[in-house]
Amino acid sequence: MSYLRFDKAQMTNLQDILPKEILRSNRSGAYSCTTLVDCNTRKYHGLLVVPVPELDDENHVLLSSLDATVIQHGAEFNLGLHKYNGDNFSPRGHKYIREFDSLQVPTTVYRVGGVILKREMMFQHFENRIIIRYTLVDAHSETTLRLQPFLAFRSVREFTHENSHLNRDIHPVENGIKTCLYRGYPDLYMQLNCENRFVFRPDWYRGLEYPKEQERGYASNEDLYVPGYFEFQIRKGESVVFAAGLSEVKTEGLADLADFELKVRTPRDNFYNTLVNSAHQFIVHREHEDYVLAGYPWFKCRARDMFVSLPGLTLTNNEVKKYEDVMRTAEKAVREFMAGEKLTVSVKEIEHPDVLLWAVWCIQQYAGMVSMEKCIEKYGQLLLDIMEWLRAGNHPNLEVRPNGLVYAEGRDKAITWMNSTAGGRPIVPRTGYIVEFNALWYNALMFSAEVCRTMKDDRLTSELEQAARLCAENFVPMFWNEFGYLCDYCVDGYRNYEVRPNMIFSVALDYSPLDSKQKKSVLDYCTKELSTPKGLRSLSPKSGAYNPMYVGPQVQRDYAYHQGTAWPWLAGFYMEACLKVYKMSRLSYVDRLLVGYEEELFYHCIGTIPELFDGNPPFSGRGAISFAMNVSGIMRIVKLLDKYNTY
């Protein structure tokens, strides 16, 4: 039985099934995303969503959806589903769905009377092409299949509406057509591997509505253009392949291409393999560079997210080359930033003061999961260059103070991962001595000293160890408070006493300035006030600013973003801290926590983990449908548990 499987009763219950989404990517920036019943509920949804660099750096929806209609004895049964104004759904094709599973590719089985039709969808690796295979499993009489493409040709940030500027021209290609609705866009090729008839019947479908955009307080209506439809006969047992992409294909090879794409997929047959598949979607190759996308469907490559995510997305599955490929791009970005040059790679937010500290942590994970010797060979010089640059005070917003701690200015600009803003100013203005910055700094000093010791550089080892001792001596007086946990940040004599999860890094990192009793106290505070089944809360419920429900318009969500919502990537470090402090006695506890994340694979976007969760029950998933740091954090803990269980 398939791991991610949904039966007829689930698939025909729109209230329960409509929030469930499916995502597939091609490893080069394009993706296909919709709901399990093919009813688009976001402006980001579409069967073929691709970057168009000639226009901008956004993705663009070309093929929004493809409605299939089964025709027998002149009777038509449309399998599509769209939501229109006024909560109207049409043509309600979901009622024909018998089952859905996602073992290798999203597979839907429809039953219309005596007709059983199977549809398999796959995104071709490293090509901007969606492939859909229809197989007529059973039929008792002559059957015709009609495919009707809904086209958008617009940015994921915008909507399209009926207009007179649209180009209706179509041009025949082998077993299909090509068309381009607007200047500046590439041609869209739609082809089948069988003889078919394309009926040119241009029309606008008006007033489609996207409820997820309504929930987020945005505009939610658009019109889609349908140029006509493809029609062909299909026999019992026959498979027909439809392809939509940016280049023409030899249609005689489409069947083999579909077989190959199906064969190379890792089956989603258990928790870990499903996470591995999700991890692969974040690694993107573009023009000789490799990146980690922070999440789908709207995030790009952000420097902090890349360094936090990379070890879990790659090294936990022994995919060392993928790690090294991404680090090649990351190193270029780091060196260009340190040299004060304009970045030639598409890495965002590298100027944030903790990014290079996370880069050191990322290299540290390579040393632990591969080997110290290989780490020094590959990244030893980069590591030492980063540390020398930071210690020399070259970072524009990370100053090493005489007390050995690092200081950053964050009053006017959000500089930490808690980066929500209102009116251009940070909602959580963390500034001065920031707790996780200094935990990362101490860890970086100690790890760099370890590297230098291995390299037999006694002078630099001594310097780094001395800097680490100074940092440790002042870390506890700066952040430790009388209640037994760490202040979140300290500036100009002010100490922020809010109970936030950022103190967990001082326990989870390999090197900590805290003693064992202090580690236990910090961990216990996180357990009592911040831990949920879906991650650590960003703020304790005891705080007057606690706002755990990430719902409503943009401004309302911005104020809730880091004021009580729960984040799974933080839980990854929390579970790591649990195992470091309590060792084997917490194995069963961590196992139970992981169950909550396995359940999540069947909700929101199936097979992956969303960006964040409400901080209060029922802990609903919110935000981006797939988030790299969350998937990475959970993968690291799964592998860490395996390590403990082998002892």
C-alpha positions as CSV (number, residue, x, y, z in Angstrom):
1,M,0.0,0.0,0.0
2,S,1.2,3.5,-0.8
3,Y,2.5,5.6,2.1
4,L,0.8,8.8,0.9
5,R,-2.6,7.5,-0.2
6,F,-6.1,9.0,-0.1
7,D,-9.3,7.1,-0.8
8,K,-12.5,8.0,-2.5
9,A,-14.2,9.2,0.7
10,Q,-11.3,11.6,1.4
11,M,-11.0,12.8,-2.2
12,T,-14.7,13.7,-2.6
13,N,-14.9,15.6,0.7
14,L,-14.0,19.1,-0.6
15,Q,-13.9,20.7,2.9
16,D,-11.1,18.3,4.0
17,I,-9.3,17.7,0.7
18,L,-9.1,21.2,-0.8
19,P,-6.5,22.4,1.7
20,K,-4.2,19.6,0.7
21,E,-1.6,20.5,-1.9
22,I,0.9,18.7,-4.1
23,L,4.3,20.1,-5.2
24,R,6.8,18.9,-7.7
25,S,9.9,20.7,-9.0
26,N,12.4,20.1,-11.8
27,R,15.6,21.0,-9.8
28,S,16.2,24.2,-11.9
29,G,13.6,26.6,-10.4
30,A,10.4,25.6,-12.1
31,Y,7.6,23.8,-10.3
32,S,4.1,22.3,-10.6
33,C,1.8,22.9,-7.7
34,T,-2.0,22.5,-7.1
35,T,-4.4,20.8,-4.8
36,L,-4.9,17.0,-4.7
37,V,-8.2,17.5,-6.6
38,D,-6.6,19.9,-9.2
39,C,-8.5,22.9,-8.0
40,N,-6.1,25.9,-7.8
41,T,-6.6,27.8,-4.6
42,R,-3.5,30.1,-4.8
43,K,-2.2,32.5,-7.4
44,Y,1.0,30.6,-7.1
45,H,-0.7,27.4,-8.3
46,G,-0.2,26.0,-11.8
47,L,0.9,22.9,-13.7
48,L,3.8,24.7,-15.3
49,V,5.3,27.5,-13.3
50,V,8.7,28.6,-14.7
51,P,11.2,31.4,-14.3
52,V,11.3,33.9,-17.2
53,P,14.6,35.7,-16.6
54,E,14.1,38.0,-19.6
55,L,11.2,39.6,-17.7
56,D,12.2,39.5,-14.0
57,D,13.4,37.2,-11.3
58,E,9.9,35.8,-10.4
59,N,8.3,32.6,-11.5
60,H,5.5,32.8,-14.0
61,V,2.4,30.6,-14.4
62,L,2.1,29.5,-18.1
63,L,-0.2,26.4,-17.9
64,S,-2.6,27.0,-15.0
65,S,-4.5,23.7,-15.3
66,L,-5.6,21.0,-17.8
67,D,-9.1,19.7,-17.7
68,A,-9.7,16.1,-19.0
69,T,-13.1,15.1,-20.3
70,V,-14.1,11.5,-20.9
71,I,-16.6,11.0,-23.8
72,Q,-18.6,7.9,-24.4
73,H,-21.7,7.5,-26.6
74,G,-21.8,11.3,-26.9
75,A,-22.0,11.9,-23.2
76,E,-19.3,14.1,-21.7
77,F,-17.8,13.8,-18.2
78,N,-15.5,16.6,-17.3
79,L,-12.9,15.6,-14.6
80,G,-11.8,19.1,-13.8
81,L,-12.6,21.3,-10.8
82,H,-12.5,25.1,-10.5
83,K,-13.8,27.5,-7.9
84,Y,-15.7,30.6,-9.1
85,N,-17.1,33.6,-7.4
86,G,-19.7,33.0,-4.8
87,D,-18.4,29.6,-3.6
88,N,-19.4,27.9,-6.8
89,F,-17.4,24.9,-7.9
90,S,-17.5,23.6,-11.5
91,P,-17.4,21.2,-13.2
92,R,-17.0,19.1,-9.9
93,G,-14.9,16.4,-11.5
94,H,-13.6,15.4,-8.1
95,K,-16.7,13.2,-7.6
96,Y,-15.2,10.8,-10.1
97,I,-12.0,10.3,-8.2
98,R,-11.6,6.8,-6.7
99,E,-8.1,7.2,-5.2
100,F,-5.0,9.3,-5.1
101,D,-1.5,8.3,-4.2
102,S,2.0,9.8,-4.3
103,L,4.3,6.8,-4.0
104,Q,6.5,7.9,-6.9
105,V,4.5,10.5,-8.8
106,P,1.1,12.0,-8.1
107,T,-1.3,9.4,-9.4
108,T,-5.1,9.9,-9.6
109,V,-7.6,7.1,-10.5
110,Y,-11.0,8.2,-11.9
111,R,-14.0,6.1,-12.4
112,V,-16.8,7.2,-14.7
113,G,-19.4,4.4,-15.1
114,G,-17.4,1.5,-16.7
115,V,-14.4,3.7,-17.4
116,I,-11.4,3.6,-15.2
117,L,-8.8,6.3,-16.1
118,K,-5.4,6.7,-14.4
119,R,-3.5,9.9,-14.6
120,E,0.2,10.2,-13.6
121,M,1.9,13.6,-13.4
122,M,5.7,14.2,-13.4
123,F,8.0,17.1,-13.8
124,Q,11.0,16.4,-16.1
125,H,14.3,16.7,-14.3
126,F,16.2,19.9,-15.3
127,E,13.7,20.8,-18.1
128,N,10.8,23.2,-17.9
129,R,8.3,20.5,-18.9
130,I,5.3,18.9,-17.2
131,I,4.5,15.4,-18.4
132,I,1.1,13.8,-17.8
133,R,0.3,10.2,-18.7
134,Y,-3.3,9.0,-19.1
135,T,-3.9,5.3,-19.0
136,L,-7.3,3.8,-19.8
137,V,-7.4,1.0,-17.3
138,D,-10.8,-0.3,-18.3
139,A,-13.7,0.7,-20.7
140,H,-16.5,-1.3,-22.2
141,S,-17.0,0.9,-25.3
142,E,-15.3,3.3,-27.5
143,T,-13.8,6.2,-25.5
144,T,-12.6,9.6,-26.4
145,L,-10.5,11.9,-24.2
146,R,-10.5,15.7,-24.5
147,L,-7.8,17.8,-22.9
148,Q,-8.5,21.5,-22.3
149,P,-5.6,23.8,-21.3
150,F,-6.2,26.9,-19.1
151,L,-3.4,29.4,-19.8
152,A,-2.3,32.4,-17.6
153,F,1.1,33.7,-18.8
154,R,1.6,36.0,-15.8
155,S,3.8,36.4,-12.8
156,V,3.0,34.5,-9.6
157,R,2.6,37.9,-7.9
158,E,-0.1,39.0,-10.3
159,F,-3.4,38.0,-11.9
160,T,-4.5,37.9,-15.5
161,H,-7.8,39.2,-16.7
162,E,-9.7,39.3,-20.0
163,N,-8.0,41.7,-22.3
164,S,-7.5,42.6,-25.9
165,H,-3.7,42.5,-25.9
166,L,-3.6,38.7,-25.8
167,N,-2.1,37.0,-28.9
168,R,-4.5,34.2,-30.0
169,D,-2.2,32.8,-32.7
170,I,-1.4,29.1,-32.5
171,H,1.1,27.2,-34.6
172,P,1.1,23.5,-35.4
173,V,4.0,21.4,-34.2
174,E,4.4,17.6,-34.1
175,N,1.2,16.2,-32.6
176,G,0.3,19.5,-31.0
177,I,0.6,23.3,-31.0
178,K,2.7,26.1,-29.7
179,T,1.4,29.5,-28.5
180,C,2.6,32.6,-26.8
181,L,0.1,34.9,-25.3
182,Y,2.2,38.0,-24.6
183,R,5.4,39.5,-25.9
184,G,8.5,38.7,-23.8
185,Y,7.3,35.2,-22.8
186,P,8.6,32.0,-24.3
187,D,6.5,29.8,-26.6
188,L,4.5,27.1,-24.8
189,Y,4.6,23.8,-26.6
190,M,1.8,21.4,-25.9
191,Q,2.1,17.9,-27.5
192,L,0.9,14.4,-27.3
193,N,2.5,11.1,-28.3
194,C,-0.5,10.1,-30.5
195,E,-2.4,11.6,-33.4
196,N,-5.0,14.0,-32.1
197,R,-7.2,16.8,-33.3
198,F,-6.8,20.3,-31.9
199,V,-10.0,22.3,-32.0
200,F,-9.4,26.0,-31.9
201,R,-12.1,27.5,-29.8
202,P,-10.7,30.5,-27.9
203,D,-12.6,31.7,-24.9
204,W,-12.1,33.3,-21.5
205,Y,-13.1,31.6,-18.3
206,R,-14.0,34.4,-16.0
207,G,-14.2,34.9,-12.3
208,L,-12.0,32.1,-11.0
209,E,-11.4,32.5,-7.3
210,Y,-8.4,31.5,-5.1
211,P,-9.6,31.1,-1.5
212,K,-6.0,31.0,-0.1
213,E,-5.4,34.5,-1.3
214,Q,-8.7,35.6,0.3
215,E,-7.5,34.2,3.6
216,R,-4.3,36.2,3.3
217,G,-6.2,39.4,2.6
218,Y,-5.2,39.7,-1.0
219,A,-7.0,40.1,-4.3
220,S,-8.3,36.6,-5.3
221,N,-10.0,36.7,-8.7
222,E,-8.7,36.2,-12.2
223,D,-9.7,35.1,-15.7
224,L,-8.0,32.3,-17.6
225,Y,-7.7,31.9,-21.4
226,V,-8.5,28.6,-23.1
227,P,-7.4,28.4,-26.7
228,G,-9.3,25.3,-27.5
229,Y,-8.9,21.6,-26.8
230,F,-7.1,18.4,-27.9
231,E,-9.2,15.4,-28.7
232,F,-8.3,11.8,-29.4
233,Q,-9.5,8.2,-29.0
234,I,-8.0,6.0,-26.4
235,R,-8.3,2.2,-26.2
236,K,-8.5,0.0,-23.1
237,G,-5.0,-0.6,-21.8
238,E,-3.5,2.2,-23.8
239,S,-1.4,5.1,-22.3
240,V,-1.2,8.5,-23.9
241,V,1.3,11.1,-22.8
242,F,0.7,14.9,-22.8
243,A,3.7,17.2,-22.5
244,A,3.8,21.0,-22.0
245,G,7.1,22.8,-22.0
246,L,9.3,25.5,-23.4
247,S,10.8,23.5,-26.2
248,E,9.5,21.1,-28.8
249,V,10.0,17.3,-28.3
250,K,10.0,14.3,-30.5
251,T,6.6,12.9,-29.6
252,E,7.6,9.3,-30.3
253,G,9.9,9.5,-27.4
254,L,7.4,10.8,-24.8
255,A,6.4,7.3,-23.6
256,D,10.0,6.4,-22.9
257,L,10.6,9.8,-21.3
258,A,7.6,9.2,-18.9
259,D,8.9,5.7,-18.1
260,F,12.4,7.1,-17.3
261,E,11.1,9.9,-15.2
262,L,9.0,7.4,-13.2
263,K,11.9,5.0,-12.8
264,V,14.4,7.5,-11.3
265,R,12.1,8.7,-8.5
266,T,12.8,7.6,-5.0
267,P,9.6,6.0,-3.7
268,R,7.8,7.9,-1.0
269,D,7.2,4.8,1.0
270,N,8.2,5.9,4.5
271,F,8.8,9.0,6.6
272,Y,12.4,9.4,5.8
273,N,12.3,8.7,2.1
274,T,9.4,11.2,1.8
275,L,11.6,13.8,3.5
276,V,14.5,13.0,1.1
277,N,12.2,13.7,-1.9
278,S,11.2,16.9,-0.3
279,A,14.8,17.9,0.3
280,H,15.7,17.3,-3.3
281,Q,13.2,19.9,-4.4
282,F,15.0,22.7,-2.6
283,I,18.4,22.1,-4.4
284,V,18.3,24.1,-7.6
285,H,20.8,24.2,-10.5
286,R,20.9,27.3,-12.7
287,E,23.5,28.3,-15.2
288,H,26.5,26.5,-13.6
289,E,25.4,27.5,-10.0
290,D,23.7,25.5,-7.3
291,Y,21.4,27.0,-4.7
292,V,19.1,26.1,-1.9
293,L,15.6,27.7,-2.2
294,A,14.4,28.8,1.2
295,G,10.9,27.4,0.4
296,Y,8.0,27.1,-2.0
297,P,6.2,28.7,-3.6
298,W,7.5,32.3,-3.1
299,F,10.9,32.1,-1.5
300,K,14.2,32.5,-3.2
301,C,17.7,31.6,-2.1
302,R,18.4,33.4,1.2
303,A,21.9,33.1,2.7
304,R,21.0,32.2,6.3
305,D,18.4,29.6,5.2
306,M,21.0,28.1,2.8
307,F,23.6,27.6,5.5
308,V,21.2,26.3,8.1
309,S,19.5,23.9,5.7
310,L,22.3,22.6,3.6
311,P,23.8,19.9,5.9
312,G,20.4,18.4,6.7
313,L,19.2,18.4,3.0
314,T,22.3,16.7,1.7
315,L,24.8,15.2,4.2
316,T,22.1,13.3,6.2
317,N,21.5,11.3,3.0
318,N,25.2,10.9,2.1
319,E,24.8,13.3,-0.8
320,V,28.2,14.9,-0.3
321,K,28.5,16.1,-3.9
322,K,25.3,18.1,-3.7
323,Y,26.6,19.8,-0.5
324,E,29.9,20.6,-2.3
325,D,28.1,21.9,-5.4
326,V,26.0,24.3,-3.3
327,M,29.0,25.4,-1.2
328,R,30.9,26.2,-4.4
329,T,28.2,28.8,-5.1
330,A,28.0,29.9,-1.5
331,E,31.7,30.4,-1.2
332,K,31.6,32.7,-4.2
333,A,28.9,34.7,-2.6
334,V,30.8,34.9,0.7
335,R,34.1,35.9,-0.8
336,E,32.4,38.6,-3.0
337,F,30.6,40.0,0.0
338,M,33.8,40.1,2.1
339,A,35.6,41.8,-0.8
340,G,32.9,44.4,-1.0
341,E,32.0,43.4,-4.5
342,K,28.6,43.2,-6.1
343,L,27.4,39.6,-5.9
344,T,27.4,37.7,-9.2
345,V,25.3,34.9,-7.8
346,S,21.6,35.0,-6.8
347,V,22.0,34.8,-3.0
348,K,19.9,37.2,-1.0
349,E,20.5,38.8,2.4
350,I,24.1,37.7,2.8
351,E,24.8,41.0,4.6
352,H,22.9,39.9,7.7
353,P,25.3,39.8,10.6
354,D,24.8,36.1,11.6
355,V,25.1,34.7,8.1
356,L,28.8,34.1,8.2
357,L,28.5,32.5,11.7
358,W,26.0,30.1,10.2
359,A,28.4,29.5,7.3
360,V,31.0,28.3,9.9
361,W,28.4,26.1,11.5
362,C,27.6,24.6,8.1
363,I,31.2,23.8,7.5
364,Q,31.4,22.3,11.0
365,Q,28.6,19.9,10.0
366,Y,30.6,18.8,7.0
367,A,33.6,18.0,9.3
368,G,31.3,16.0,11.6
369,M,29.4,14.1,8.9
370,V,32.3,13.6,6.4
371,S,35.7,14.1,8.0
372,M,37.8,16.8,9.5
373,E,40.6,16.1,7.0
374,K,38.3,16.5,4.0
375,C,36.8,19.6,5.6
376,I,40.2,21.2,6.0
377,E,41.1,20.3,2.4
378,K,37.8,21.7,1.0
379,Y,36.9,24.6,3.3
380,G,39.8,25.2,5.8
381,Q,41.0,28.3,4.0
382,L,37.5,29.7,3.6
383,L,36.8,29.1,7.3
384,L,40.0,30.9,8.4
385,D,39.4,33.8,6.0
386,I,35.9,34.3,7.4
387,M,37.1,34.2,11.0
388,E,40.0,36.6,10.2
389,W,37.6,39.0,8.4
390,L,35.2,39.0,11.3
391,R,37.8,39.3,14.0
392,A,39.3,42.3,12.1
393,G,36.0,44.1,12.4
394,N,35.3,44.2,8.7
395,H,31.7,43.3,8.9
396,P,29.5,46.4,8.5
397,N,27.1,45.2,11.3
398,L,28.9,42.7,13.5
399,E,31.4,44.2,15.8
400,V,33.6,42.1,18.1
401,R,33.6,44.1,21.3
402,P,36.5,44.3,23.8
403,N,34.5,41.9,26.1
404,G,34.8,39.2,23.4
405,L,31.1,39.3,22.5
406,V,29.7,40.3,19.2
407,Y,27.4,43.3,18.8
408,A,24.9,44.2,16.0
409,E,22.6,47.1,15.4
410,G,19.0,46.0,14.8
411,R,16.8,48.9,15.9
412,D,15.9,50.2,12.5
413,K,16.4,47.1,10.3
414,A,15.5,43.4,11.1
415,I,18.8,41.6,11.2
416,T,18.0,38.2,12.7
417,W,15.8,35.3,11.5
418,M,13.0,37.1,13.3
419,N,12.7,39.5,10.4
420,S,9.0,40.6,10.2
421,T,8.5,44.3,9.8
422,A,5.7,46.9,9.9
423,G,6.0,50.3,8.4
424,G,9.6,49.4,7.4
425,R,10.7,48.8,11.0
426,P,11.3,45.5,12.8
427,I,8.3,44.2,14.8
428,V,10.8,42.4,17.1
429,P,13.7,44.9,17.3
430,R,16.4,42.6,18.5
431,T,19.6,44.6,18.8
432,G,22.9,44.9,20.6
433,Y,24.2,41.6,22.2
434,I,21.9,39.0,20.6
435,V,21.9,35.6,22.3
436,E,22.2,33.3,19.3
437,F,24.7,35.5,17.6
438,N,27.0,35.1,20.5
439,A,26.3,31.4,20.9
440,L,27.3,31.0,17.3
441,W,30.3,33.2,17.7
442,Y,31.7,31.1,20.6
443,N,31.0,27.9,18.7
444,A,32.8,29.4,15.6
445,L,35.9,30.4,17.7
446,M,36.1,26.9,19.3
447,F,35.6,25.1,16.0
448,S,38.2,27.2,14.2
449,A,40.6,26.6,17.0
450,E,40.0,22.8,16.6
451,V,40.7,23.2,12.8
452,C,43.9,25.1,13.5
453,R,45.0,22.5,16.0
454,T,44.5,19.8,13.5
455,M,46.5,21.9,11.0
456,K,49.2,22.3,13.7
457,D,49.0,26.1,13.6
458,D,49.8,26.6,17.3
459,R,49.9,30.4,17.1
460,L,46.4,30.8,15.6
461,T,45.0,28.0,17.8
462,S,46.2,29.9,20.9
463,E,44.7,33.2,19.6
464,L,41.3,31.6,18.9
465,E,41.2,29.7,22.2
466,Q,42.0,32.9,24.0
467,A,39.2,34.8,22.2
468,A,36.8,31.9,23.0
469,R,37.7,32.1,26.7
470,L,37.0,35.8,26.8
471,C,33.7,35.3,25.0
472,A,32.7,32.5,27.5
473,E,33.7,34.6,30.5
474,N,31.3,37.4,29.5
475,F,28.5,35.4,27.9
476,V,27.0,34.2,31.1
477,P,27.1,37.5,33.0
478,M,25.6,39.2,29.9
479,F,22.7,36.8,29.2
480,W,22.0,34.7,32.3
481,N,19.2,36.0,34.5
482,E,18.0,35.2,38.0
483,F,15.2,33.0,36.7
484,G,17.5,30.5,35.2
485,Y,17.4,31.1,31.5
486,L,19.0,33.4,28.9
487,C,17.9,36.9,28.0
488,D,17.1,37.3,24.3
489,Y,19.2,40.4,23.8
490,C,21.0,43.1,25.8
491,V,21.7,46.7,24.8
492,D,22.7,49.8,26.7
493,G,22.0,48.3,30.1
494,Y,18.6,46.9,29.0
495,R,18.1,43.1,29.2
496,N,15.2,41.6,27.3
497,Y,13.6,38.9,29.5
498,E,11.2,37.5,27.0
499,V,11.3,33.7,26.9
500,R,12.2,33.0,23.3
501,P,13.7,30.0,21.5
502,N,16.9,31.7,20.4
503,M,18.6,30.6,23.6
504,I,18.4,26.9,22.6
505,F,21.4,27.3,20.3
506,S,23.6,27.8,23.3
507,V,22.8,24.2,24.3
508,A,22.5,22.6,20.9
509,L,25.7,23.7,19.3
510,D,28.8,21.5,19.7
511,Y,30.6,24.2,21.8
512,S,28.7,26.0,24.5
513,P,29.7,28.7,27.0
514,L,27.2,27.2,29.5
515,D,28.0,24.6,32.1
516,S,25.9,21.4,32.4
517,K,23.5,22.8,35.0
518,Q,22.9,26.0,33.0
519,K,22.2,23.9,29.8
520,K,19.7,21.8,31.6
521,S,17.9,24.9,33.0
522,V,17.7,26.5,29.5
523,L,16.4,23.3,28.0
524,D,13.8,22.9,30.7
525,Y,12.5,26.5,30.1
526,C,12.2,25.7,26.4
527,T,10.3,22.5,27.2
528,K,7.9,24.1,29.7
529,E,7.1,27.3,27.8
530,L,8.0,26.9,24.2
531,S,7.7,23.3,23.1
532,T,4.7,22.2,21.0
533,P,4.1,19.1,18.8
534,K,5.0,21.2,15.8
535,G,8.1,23.1,16.9
536,L,9.3,25.6,19.4
537,R,7.1,28.7,19.9
538,S,8.8,32.0,19.0
539,L,7.5,33.5,22.2
540,S,6.3,32.2,25.5
541,P,2.5,32.2,26.1
542,K,3.2,34.0,29.4
543,S,4.2,37.1,27.5
544,G,1.7,39.9,27.0
545,A,2.7,40.1,23.4
546,Y,1.9,36.4,22.7
547,N,0.1,36.2,19.4
548,P,0.1,32.5,18.2
549,M,-2.4,32.5,15.3
550,Y,-0.9,33.2,11.9
551,V,-4.1,34.2,10.2
552,G,-5.8,37.2,8.6
553,P,-4.5,40.0,6.4
554,Q,-0.8,40.6,5.8
555,V,-0.3,43.2,8.7
556,Q,-2.1,40.9,11.2
557,R,0.1,38.0,10.1
558,D,3.3,40.1,10.3
559,Y,2.5,40.9,14.0
560,A,2.0,37.2,14.7
561,Y,4.9,35.9,12.7
562,H,7.5,35.7,15.5
563,Q,5.2,36.3,18.5
564,G,4.2,32.8,19.4
565,T,4.0,30.8,16.2
566,A,5.8,27.4,16.2
567,W,8.8,26.6,14.0
568,P,9.9,23.0,13.3
569,W,13.5,24.0,12.4
570,L,14.0,25.3,15.9
571,A,12.6,22.0,17.2
572,G,15.4,20.3,15.3
573,F,18.0,22.1,17.5
574,Y,15.8,21.6,20.6
575,M,15.7,17.8,20.0
576,E,19.5,17.9,19.4
577,A,19.9,19.7,22.7
578,C,17.7,17.1,24.5
579,L,19.9,14.3,23.3
580,K,23.1,16.2,24.2
581,V,21.9,17.0,27.7
582,Y,19.9,13.9,28.6
583,K,21.5,11.4,26.2
584,M,19.8,8.0,25.9
585,S,17.1,8.8,28.4
586,R,15.4,11.2,26.0
587,L,15.3,8.9,22.9
588,S,11.7,7.9,23.4
589,Y,10.7,11.5,24.0
590,V,12.4,12.7,20.7
591,D,10.8,9.7,18.9
592,R,7.3,10.9,20.1
593,L,8.0,14.4,18.9
594,L,8.9,13.2,15.5
595,V,5.5,11.5,15.2
596,G,3.9,15.0,15.1
597,Y,6.0,15.8,12.0
598,E,5.2,12.6,10.3
599,E,1.5,13.3,10.7
600,E,2.1,16.6,9.0
601,L,3.2,14.9,5.7
602,F,-0.5,14.1,5.1
603,Y,-1.8,17.7,5.6
604,H,-1.1,21.1,4.1
605,C,1.3,20.2,1.2
606,I,1.6,16.4,1.4
607,G,5.0,14.9,1.7
608,T,6.7,18.0,3.1
609,I,6.7,20.5,6.0
610,P,5.2,24.0,5.9
611,E,6.9,27.2,7.1
612,L,5.3,27.5,10.5
613,F,2.4,26.5,12.7
614,D,0.0,28.2,15.0
615,G,1.4,28.2,18.5
616,N,-2.0,27.0,20.0
617,P,-4.0,23.9,19.3
618,P,-4.8,22.5,16.8
619,F,-1.4,23.8,15.6
620,S,-2.4,24.4,12.0
621,G,0.2,24.6,9.3
622,R,0.7,28.1,7.9
623,G,2.8,30.1,5.5
624,A,4.9,28.7,2.7
625,I,3.8,25.2,1.8
626,S,7.3,23.7,1.9
627,F,10.2,25.2,4.0
628,A,13.8,24.1,3.6
629,M,15.0,24.7,7.2
630,N,12.1,22.7,8.6
631,V,12.7,19.7,6.4
632,S,16.4,19.9,7.0
633,G,16.1,20.1,10.8
634,I,13.8,17.1,11.0
635,M,16.1,15.1,8.7
636,R,19.1,15.8,10.9
637,I,17.2,14.6,14.0
638,V,16.1,11.4,12.2
639,K,19.7,10.6,11.4
640,L,20.9,11.6,14.9
641,L,18.4,9.2,16.4
642,D,19.7,6.4,14.1
643,K,23.2,7.2,15.5
644,Y,22.0,6.9,19.1
645,N,20.1,3.8,18.4
646,T,23.2,2.0,17.0
647,Y,25.0,2.4,20.4
